[in-house]
């Protein structure tokens, strides 16, 4: 019984980790592809995403991405 519970917990943690990694890659690609090249915005946001990992991706998703979409339509 204990091994079944441990396996389920491991599978759930593995699935969450995979989803977090895919989200991180998605935000990094979104930043590098759609962020404007004027100034240092693209470089700074890419560094924030890479160095802060999941937290940086979340910050980019909730702070910068909606602003950029509203401003540039992308």
N, C-alpha and C positions, 0 to 999 in steps of 0.2 A: 504494500500500500504506500509506504513512504517513498519508494522509488518512482511510482507513478506520479505522485504529487511533485516530486523534485523534477521529473521530466517535463511536466506541464509548466511549471514555473520557469524552467530553463527555456522551453520553446516560446513562451510569452516574452521573456526578456530578449531572446534572440530576434523575435519578430519586431519588437519595439526598437531594438538597435539597428536593424536593417532599414526600417522606416525612417529613423533619424538620420542615417547615413544618406539615404536617397534624398531626403529633404535638404540636407546640407549641400549635396552636389547640385541639386536643382537651384538653390539660392546662389551658389557660386557661379553657375553657368548663366543664370539670369542677370547677375551683376555684370559679368564680363561681356555679355552679349548686348544688353540693352542700356546699361548705364552710359550717360553721355561722356565723351572723351575730353570735354573742355575742363580745364583745371585738373585737379588731382582727385576728384570724387570717385572715379572708378578704382583707382589704386587704393585709396583709403578704405572704401567699402570692401574691396576684395581682401585686404589685410585684416579687417575686422572679422570677416567671415572665416578666414583661414585660421587666424590666431585664437579666436574665441570659440571656434567650433560651433556647437549647437546653439549656444547663447547668441553668438554673432549672427547666425542664420536667422534666428527668431527676431533679433533686433532689426535686421535688414528687412525681413518680411513685414513686420508691423509698423516700422517707422519710415523707411525710405521707399519701399516698393509702392505703396499706395500714393505717396506724394509724386513719384515719378510717373505713374500711370495717369494720374490726374493732370500732370503738367504736360507730358509728351504723348500720352495715349498708348503707351507700350507697357 
